[in-house]
Amino acid sequence: METYESIKKWKDAHISSYLLNNVSLNEFHDQVMLKVLHVAMGKIEWSKPPCEFIWFITGSGGRFEQGLISDQDHGIVYEISNEENDQYFKVLGEELSYGMDCVGYPYCNGNIMSSNPIWCKSLEQWRTQIIHWMENESWESIRYLQIFYDARVLYGNTNYIQQLKSIILEYQLEHPSLLSRFVANVKHIKSVIGPMGQILVEQHGVYQGCINLKYAAFLPYVNSIRLLSIKEGVYKTSTLERIEQLKKKVRYKDLLQYSFENFSTLITYRMSLFHSKNYDDTHYLNIKKLSKEQRKQLKRILKDGKKLHDSVVELTFLKS
């Protein structure tokens, strides 16, 4: 019988075999997390779930972009709310977060976890919450919507997530100002190319001489492509799949000309960080360890990412 401890041992013993490429690694993470779900369900005193439900992951997991070490980003949608169901999924959500941490997925600092009532609700409660997020003017509400739009079902009926995402897509068609609020939420990114054309690296601390791939390189692409996906009604969650879908539209062909190749290369760079000892390590790339050609390539990708981000921001503001 599996336990969290046995899953962790299996994960630690086998993950190195799945570092060949990003798809292989993320499929392995999916396997591990599903094992956690089944153990968690077995630990609850109910013999079986009282109603249909889905367990989804979001963040880098939802986008199929997890690195070697990943934190938690997940939630639950269940069929109907009543006293028994609410209690069951409250307990399951708490157990899942605990189990994920035991297996090696640290707790999410932003509390995007099934143990948080915000991320564990019935389908009708989720509908109400998403509408509230769209009507609410707060920065946090828009952030939650972006996080939810990256949700990918790991267990259960994918139709629930499709229904909920369609609410966002239909709302933004009738309320173009929602796109402007999405833009405002991701508008400001830190430039990582200096005035002399140099890559700006960390100046102090344990990551001195490194760049933070997550914030400096990935986010300009992830945020821009997500914004266009919401605008165009693309349901795919992977950034690469979203780019492929968007490039089918003539108006984005030039804008996204190099995006697929650039983002694929960034994933390859992060996959090279297989000696990481903790979650933060998976984000920092030491520039000095790159060849002259690699530094030149990375600089171009960073510049292209900033250009893409600025173009999408401008494009979306003009159209909304």
N, C-alpha and C positions, 0 to 999 in steps of 0.2 A: 504493500500500500504506500502510495507516494505521500510525502510530507514536504513542507516548505524547505526543510533542510536537505532532503534528497534531491529536490528540484534544483536548488542552488548548486549542489555538488555536480549534478549532471550538466547544468549550464556552464559552470566554470571549466569543466573538463572538456566540453565539446565546442565552445564558442569559437575557438581558434580555427576550427575546421570550416567555419562559415564566413571567413573574412576575405574570401575570393572576390566578392563584389557586394554592392549595396543591397541588391535583391536578395541574395542568399542570407546576408546578415539579418535583414528585416523579417524574412520568413522565419528565421530561427527565433528572433524575439517574439514573434507571434506564437510560435509553439510553446515557448516558456510561459508566456502570459496566460495562454489557455490552460496550461497545466495548473497554474496558480488559481484560476477561476474554479476548476473542478475540485481542487482540494478545499478551497474556501466554501464552496457549496456543500461539501461533505462534512464540514465542521459545524454547520448550522443544524439546530435540532429539528427543523422541518425535514420531512422525508423527501420532499421535492418542492421546487418553486411553486407558489400558489397561483401564478398566472404567467403568461408569456412575457418575456423581457429581452432586452438587448444590452450587451455590454460593449461600449465603444471606447476607442482610444483616440486621442487628439494630439496636438503638438507635432513634434517630429515623428512620433509613432503613427499618427493619423495620416501624415504625409508620406509615410514609408521612407523616412529619412533618418532613422535612428543611427547613432554611432555605436561604438563598442559598449559604452556605458550610457544609460539613459535614465532620466528621472521619470516620475509618474505623471501621466495626463490621461485621465479616463473618467467615464461617467456611465450612468444607468438610465434607461428609459423602460418603464414597465407599463403593462397594458391598462390597468385601472387602479385608482386609488380607493382603498378602504382600510380599516384599522389593521387587519391581518397583513395585507400586502405592504402597507407602509412600514410596518414593523419588520417584516422579513427583509425588505430591501435596504432598510436602515442598517440592520445587522450585517447583511451581505456586503454592503458598501464599506463598512468599517473593517470587516474581515479581509476584504480584497486589498485595501490600502496597507493593512498590516502585513499580509502575505507578500505583496509586491516588494515591500521594504525588506522583508526577510530574505527574499530571493536575490536581491541586489539592485532593485529599482528604488532609489531613495525617494522619500516623500517630496512632493512638489511644494516649493516655497510659496507658490501662488495659490495653493490649496485647490488645484484643479483635479479633484479626486472624488471617487464614488462615495467616500466617507463624508463629503461635504454635501449637505442637503440641497445646495444650489445645483449640484451636478447629479442628483439622484432623485428623479421625480417620475410621476405617471405621465403618459403621453399627453393627456389634457393639461396637466400642470406645466409640462414643457411648452406646449403651445402658448399658454398664457404668459409664461416667463419670457419667451422669445419676443412676443409682441411688446411686452413691457420694456425689454432691452431696446427695441427699435424706437419706441416712443420716448424713452428716457433720454435726457440730454447729457448724462454723465459719461466721462471718459471710460470708466470701468465697464459700463454697459456695452459700449462699442467694442471694447477689448474682448469681452465675453463672446460677443457675436462672431468676431474673427476666429477666436479659439474654437467655437462650436462649428464653424464652417469647415474646419479641417478634420472634423470627426469622421472616423472610419469604423464600421461595425466589425468587431472581432468575434462576437457570438450573438446569434439570434437573427431576427428578421430585418433585413436591410431597409425594408419599406418604411419603418418608423423614422429613420434618419432622413430618407428622401422626403417624406411628408413634412418634416420640420424645416428642412432646408428650403423647400418650395415656398414656405411662408415668407422667408427672407427675400427670396428672389421675386416673388409677386409683390411684396410690399415696396421694394426699391423701384419697381417699375412705376408704381403710382406715386411714390414719394422720392423723387430724384435727390432730394437733399440728404437722404441717408448715405448716398455715396460720398457726398462732401464730408460728412462726419467720419466715414471710414478713412478718407484721405487725410483729414486733420489729425487722426489718431496715429498715422504712420508717416506723416509728412517730414518730420525732422529726423534725419539720420546723420551720424557723425562722419565727416569726411576722413578717409584714411589715406588719402594721397596728399602729400605736403606741397607747398608752393614751388618747390624745386623738382616736383615730380617723383619724390621719394615715397616709399611706403612707410606710413607712420606706425611705429611699433610701441609696445609697452616699454616705458623708460625705467620702471622700478619694480621691485618685488620678484616673486618666484617666476613670473612669466616675462621677465625683461628680455627684449629682443624678439618677442612674439607678437602676432596679431591674433585677435579674437575672431576666429572664423565665423562664429555664430552671428555676432553683431556687425562685424565689418564687411563680411562677404555674403553670407547666406540671406540675412534679413532683407536687403534691398531687392533681391530676386523673389524671395518668398512672399513678401508683402505686396510687391507690384503685381505678381502673377495672381495672387489671391484676389486682389482688388478687381482685376480684369475679369476673373472667373465669376465673381459675384455679379458684376455688371452684365456679363454675357450669358449667365445661367449655366455655367459649367459645373457639373456635380463632382467631377473627379477630385481627389484630394492630393495626390502626388503632384508636386510642382512640375516634374518632367511631363507627366500625363496632361496636366493643365496646359503647358506650353504647346504640346502637340495639338490639343483641341483648338486652342486659340489661333495657332498658325494657319489653320484651315480657313480662317476668315481673312480675306484679302487685306483689310485695313490694318492688320497686325503683322503681316508678313515681314515687312522691313523692320519694324520696331523690335520684333523677336528673332531677328535673323540669326544671332549668335547665342541666344539665351540657353537653348537646349545644350549645346556643346559646353558653354561656360559653366552651367550649373552641374553638369555631369563631371566636369573637371574638379569643381569644388568638392563634390562628394568623394572623388578619388583622393584628394588631399586629406580630407577628414578620415577616410579609411586608412590612411598611412599612419594615423596616430594610435596604432594598436598596442603601444606600450603604456597607454594611459593607466594611471593608478586610481583615479577618481573622476567624477562627472565633469569637473571643471577642466581637467587635463584634455578631455576630448575636443575642446573648443580652441585650444591654443596651438598655433603653428609657428615654429621657430624659423624665421626667415633665413638665418645664417646657414641653416642646413640644406637650403635649396640651391640648385645650380643657378648660374647666371641666366640660362634660358627659362628656367622655372620661375625665377623672380620676375622676369620680363612678362611671362605668360600671366602670372598672378596679378601683376599691376594692370595689365590690359583687362582682365576679368573684373577687377575692382572698379576700374573706370567705367566699363560697360554697365556694371550693376548700378552705379550712381546715375549714369545717363538714362538707363531704363527707368529707374525710380522717379527721376525728375520729369521724364516725359509722360509717364503714366499719371503722376500727380497733376500735371498741367492738363493733360487730355481729359481726365475725369472731372476736374473742376470746370472745364469749358462746356462739358456735356451735361452737367448736373445743375 
